C-alpha cells in the first residue's frame, strides 16, 4: 500500500504503527520532484484513513533534511516568458497546496528528525510536526527572499503559531538562518541530540506516539488546532464532547484497568 517510487526520490517503510518517510535525493537537497508530489500527497491521504498508521516519522538521507522545492529546476523557468512562467508556478503551487493540506489533515502524530538544513518548502515539515528533533547541524533557512519569492507551503500559517507574528516577520523578511540552539529556543525544535543518536531517538519518540491511545491523541490534537477559531465557551463544549466520546472508547477502559492494576496499558487502538 505504501510504496517507494521507482526513482526512489523518497523511501517508505511501515513498521509497528510508524510510517517512516525518508527524503532520498541528497544531491538535490532532498527535494521531492514535482512529478512525484501527487503520489506523495496521496500517501498522506491514505495514512489518514489507515488505522495501521499511528505515527508518521519524516527524515532525510544524507547531510540535508530538505531544501523544499528544486531550485536548480527554477533555472528553466527564467527561459520562459513571464505569462508562461506564472502559469507554470500557479500549477506547481496548486499541487503543493494539496500536499500541505494532506499533511495538515493527518490527525495522528507527526515526528521529524532534522539533520542539516530545512529550507524553503522543506521548513513546513518540522514546523507542522507534533515533535521536531534535531542534531547540532539542524538549521532552518528562510531563503525565499534570496530568489525574489514570498513564503509558500503553509509557512506563513505554521511559523507564527510557533514563534509569534513579530518573530515570524523578522525571520522571513531578513532571510534568516537559524541554528539548532536558536531553533530550540524559539520552539522550532523540541530537542537536540548528538548526531549519532538522532535517528534512534526520533524512532523512539515515534513509537511512543504509536503506542498511545489513538482516539484520545487524535481528538486532543484536533481540539488544540481548533482553539484559535473558538471562544472559550465553544472550546469548553468541544472538550466536554471529546471526553464523553473518550469514555465510550475501549482505550479508556484499558487505561483505567491498567492504572488500578499498576501495570503498563495495552491500548486496543495501538495494537
TORROKE-410647 format. One record per residue (C-alpha): chain; residue in three letters; x, y, z. Coordinates in steps of 0.1 Angstrom, whole numbers, padded with zeros to 4 digits. Each point is the difference from the previous one (the first is absolute). Layout:
N
R   unit   code       X       Y       Z
R      A    ALA       X       Y       Z
...
end
This chain:
271
R   unit   code       X       Y       Z
R      A    UNK    0000    0000    0000
R      A    UNK    0029    0024    0008
R      A    UNK    0025   -0003   -0027
R      A    UNK    0034    0016   -0007
R      A    UNK   -0002    0016   -0035
R      A    UNK    0021   -0014   -0028
R      A    UNK    0024    0028    0001
R      A    UNK    0004   -0004    0038
R      A    UNK   -0003    0037    0005
R      A    UNK   -0015   -0009    0034
R      A    UNK    0000   -0032    0019
R      A    UNK   -0030   -0015    0018
R      A    UNK   -0001   -0025    0029
R      A    UNK   -0029   -0010    0023
R      A    UNK    0008   -0018    0032
R      A    UNK   -0016   -0002    0034
R      A    UNK   -0025    0028   -0008
R      A    UNK    0028    0024   -0012
R      A    UNK    0000    0010   -0036
R      A    UNK    0036    0012   -0007
R      A    UNK    0005    0023   -0029
R      A    UNK    0035    0008   -0011
R      A    UNK    0009    0026   -0026
R      A    UNK    0026   -0016   -0022
R      A    UNK    0015    0025   -0024
R      A    UNK    0029    0014    0020
R      A    UNK    0018    0012   -0031
R      A    UNK   -0031    0022   -0007
R      A    UNK   -0006    0012    0035
R      A    UNK   -0025   -0028    0006
R      A    UNK   -0026    0019   -0020
R      A    UNK   -0030   -0022   -0011
R      A    UNK   -0002    0003   -0038
R      A    UNK   -0031    0019   -0012
R      A    UNK   -0013   -0030   -0019
R      A    UNK    0000   -0021    0032
R      A    UNK   -0019    0025    0021
R      A    UNK   -0035   -0015   -0008
R      A    UNK    0012   -0035    0011
R      A    UNK    0015    0015    0031
R      A    UNK   -0032    0018    0007
R      A    UNK   -0021   -0032   -0004
R      A    UNK    0023   -0018    0024
R      A    UNK   -0009    0024    0028
R      A    UNK   -0037   -0002   -0009
R      A    UNK    0001   -0038    0002
R      A    UNK    0019    0002    0033
R      A    UNK   -0028    0021    0015
R      A    UNK   -0026   -0027   -0009
R      A    UNK    0022   -0030    0011
R      A    UNK   -0002   -0010    0036
R      A    UNK    0033   -0019   -0004
R      A    UNK    0018    0034   -0003
R      A    UNK    0001    0015    0034
R      A    UNK    0029    0023   -0004
R      A    UNK    0020    0014   -0029
R      A    UNK    0037    0005    0003
R      A    UNK    0016    0023   -0026
R      A    UNK    0038    0002   -0005
R      A    UNK    0026    0006   -0027
R      A    UNK    0028   -0022   -0014
R      A    UNK    0035    0016    0000
R      A    UNK    0010    0033    0015
R      A    UNK   -0031    0021   -0009
R      A    UNK   -0036   -0004    0013
R      A    UNK   -0017    0017   -0029
R      A    UNK    0006    0031   -0021
R      A    UNK   -0037   -0001   -0010
R      A    UNK   -0005    0009   -0037
R      A    UNK    0025   -0010   -0026
R      A    UNK    0016    0035   -0004
R      A    UNK    0024   -0013   -0027
R      A    UNK   -0030   -0007   -0021
R      A    UNK   -0011    0036    0003
R      A    UNK    0028    0008   -0025
R      A    UNK   -0023   -0014   -0027
R      A    UNK   -0028    0024    0010
R      A    UNK    0020    0032   -0007
R      A    UNK    0002   -0011   -0036
R      A    UNK   -0038    0001   -0002
R      A    UNK   -0019    0032   -0007
R      A    UNK   -0015    0015    0031
R      A    UNK   -0036   -0010   -0007
R      A    UNK    0010   -0036   -0007
R      A    UNK    0022    0000    0031
R      A    UNK   -0028    0013    0022
R      A    UNK   -0024   -0027   -0013
R      A    UNK    0026   -0026    0007
R      A    UNK    0005    0011    0036
R      A    UNK   -0037    0002    0006
R      A    UNK   -0003   -0037   -0010
R      A    UNK    0030   -0009    0021
R      A    UNK   -0014    0017    0030
R      A    UNK   -0034   -0016   -0005
R      A    UNK    0017   -0034    0003
R      A    UNK    0019    0012    0030
R      A    UNK   -0031    0012    0016
R      A    UNK   -0016   -0034   -0001
R      A    UNK    0031   -0015    0016
R      A    UNK   -0001    0026    0028
R      A    UNK   -0037   -0006    0006
R      A    UNK    0006   -0038    0001
R      A    UNK    0028    0003    0025
R      A    UNK   -0020    0024    0022
R      A    UNK   -0029   -0023   -0003
R      A    UNK    0018   -0029    0016
R      A    UNK   -0015   -0002    0035
R      A    UNK    0026   -0024    0015
R      A    UNK    0034    0011    0013
R      A    UNK    0027    0013   -0024
R      A    UNK    0037   -0001    0011
R      A    UNK    0028    0015   -0020
R      A    UNK    0037   -0008    0003
R      A    UNK    0020    0031   -0012
R      A    UNK    0036   -0005   -0011
R      A    UNK    0015    0029   -0019
R      A    UNK   -0021    0026   -0017
R      A    UNK   -0037    0003   -0003
R      A    UNK   -0007    0028   -0025
R      A    UNK   -0028    0014   -0022
R      A    UNK   -0029   -0024   -0002
R      A    UNK    0020   -0025    0020
R      A    UNK   -0006    0022    0031
R      A    UNK   -0036   -0010    0002
R      A    UNK    0007   -0036    0011
R      A    UNK    0017    0008    0033
R      A    UNK   -0022    0030    0007
R      A    UNK   -0032   -0019   -0004
R      A    UNK    0013   -0031    0019
R      A    UNK   -0012   -0008    0034
R      A    UNK    0036   -0007    0011
R      A    UNK    0031    0012   -0018
R      A    UNK    0033   -0014    0010
R      A    UNK    0034    0011   -0015
R      A    UNK    0037   -0005    0004
R      A    UNK    0026    0028    0003
R      A    UNK    0000    0006   -0037
R      A    UNK   -0037    0007   -0003
R      A    UNK   -0006    0033   -0017
R      A    UNK   -0031    0019   -0010
R      A    UNK    0006    0021   -0031
R      A    UNK   -0026    0026   -0011
R      A    UNK    0014    0005   -0035
R      A    UNK   -0031    0009   -0020
R      A    UNK    0010    0037   -0003
R      A    UNK    0034   -0008   -0014
R      A    UNK   -0016   -0011   -0032
R      A    UNK   -0027    0027    0001
R      A    UNK   -0028   -0022    0013
R      A    UNK   -0024    0001    0029
R      A    UNK   -0005   -0029    0023
R      A    UNK   -0022   -0029   -0011
R      A    UNK   -0010   -0035    0012
R      A    UNK   -0020    0012    0029
R      A    UNK    0030    0017    0017
R      A    UNK   -0018    0033    0007
R      A    UNK   -0026   -0020    0020
R      A    UNK    0022   -0024    0020
R      A    UNK    0030    0022    0007
R      A    UNK   -0020    0028    0019
R      A    UNK   -0017   -0027    0021
R      A    UNK    0034   -0011    0013
R      A    UNK    0021    0031    0003
R      A    UNK   -0026    0028    0000
R      A    UNK   -0010    0024   -0027
R      A    UNK    0028    0026    0005
R      A    UNK    0028   -0026    0001
R      A    UNK   -0015   -0017   -0031
R      A    UNK    0002    0032   -0019
R      A    UNK    0036    0005    0011
R      A    UNK    0011   -0034   -0010
R      A    UNK   -0016    0002   -0034
R      A    UNK    0008    0036   -0008
R      A    UNK    0037   -0004    0009
R      A    UNK    0005   -0033   -0018
R      A    UNK    0011   -0014    0034
R      A    UNK    0021   -0030    0005
R      A    UNK   -0008   -0015    0034
R      A    UNK    0023   -0025    0016
R      A    UNK   -0010   -0029    0022
R      A    UNK    0004    0018    0033
R      A    UNK   -0021    0030   -0011
R      A    UNK   -0026   -0023   -0015
R      A    UNK   -0003   -0018    0033
R      A    UNK   -0004    0034    0018
R      A    UNK   -0026    0012   -0025
R      A    UNK   -0020   -0033    0003
R      A    UNK    0007   -0012   -0036
R      A    UNK    0018   -0030    0015
R      A    UNK   -0011   -0020    0031
R      A    UNK    0033   -0016    0006
R      A    UNK    0037   -0001   -0012
R      A    UNK    0019   -0033    0002
R      A    UNK    0035   -0011   -0012
R      A    UNK    0001   -0008   -0037
R      A    UNK    0005   -0037    0006
R      A    UNK   -0031   -0002    0022
R      A    UNK   -0024    0019   -0023
R      A    UNK   -0016   -0028   -0019
R      A    UNK   -0003   -0023    0030
R      A    UNK   -0015    0027    0022
R      A    UNK   -0025    0012   -0027
R      A    UNK   -0012   -0036   -0005
R      A    UNK   -0003   -0005    0038
R      A    UNK   -0022    0031    0002
R      A    UNK   -0021   -0011   -0030
R      A    UNK   -0005   -0034    0015
R      A    UNK   -0011    0016    0033
R      A    UNK   -0027    0019   -0020
R      A    UNK   -0010   -0032   -0018
R      A    UNK   -0006   -0018    0033
R      A    UNK   -0022    0028    0013
R      A    UNK   -0038   -0002    0002
R      A    UNK   -0008    0011   -0036
R      A    UNK   -0035    0014    0005
R      A    UNK    0011    0022    0029
R      A    UNK    0032    0011   -0018
R      A    UNK   -0017    0010   -0032
R      A    UNK   -0029    0016    0017
R      A    UNK    0023    0021    0022
R      A    UNK    0020    0011   -0031
R      A    UNK   -0033    0011   -0017
R      A    UNK   -0010    0019    0032
R      A    UNK    0032    0019    0002
R      A    UNK    0001    0008   -0038
R      A    UNK   -0036    0014    0002
R      A    UNK    0007    0023    0030
R      A    UNK    0007    0032   -0020
R      A    UNK   -0034   -0002   -0017
R      A    UNK   -0021   -0005    0031
R      A    UNK   -0011    0020    0030
R      A    UNK    0008   -0014    0035
R      A    UNK   -0036   -0012    0003
R      A    UNK    0001   -0017   -0034
R      A    UNK    0033   -0017    0010
R      A    UNK   -0014   -0012    0033
R      A    UNK   -0029   -0015   -0018
R      A    UNK    0024   -0018   -0024
R      A    UNK    0020   -0013    0029
R      A    UNK   -0031   -0014    0016
R      A    UNK   -0011   -0017   -0032
R      A    UNK    0036   -0014   -0003
R      A    UNK    0001   -0014    0035
R      A    UNK   -0035   -0016   -0004
R      A    UNK    0012   -0017   -0032
R      A    UNK    0032   -0011    0017
R      A    UNK   -0018   -0018    0029
R      A    UNK   -0019   -0020   -0025
R      A    UNK    0032   -0012   -0016
R      A    UNK    0017   -0033    0008
R      A    UNK    0033    0018    0006
R      A    UNK   -0016    0017    0031
R      A    UNK   -0009   -0033    0016
R      A    UNK    0035   -0014   -0006
R      A    UNK    0016    0031    0013
R      A    UNK   -0020    0000    0032
R      A    UNK    0006   -0038    0006
R      A    UNK    0037    0004   -0006
R      A    UNK    0002    0029    0025
R      A    UNK   -0019   -0020    0026
R      A    UNK    0020   -0031   -0006
R      A    UNK    0033    0020    0000
R      A    UNK    0011   -0013   -0034
R      A    UNK    0008    0015   -0034
R      A    UNK   -0031    0005   -0021
R      A    UNK   -0004   -0019   -0033
R      A    UNK   -0025    0023   -0019
R      A    UNK   -0021   -0019   -0025
R      A    UNK    0004    0029   -0026
R      A    UNK    0038   -0004    0002
R      A    UNK    0002   -0037   -0007
end
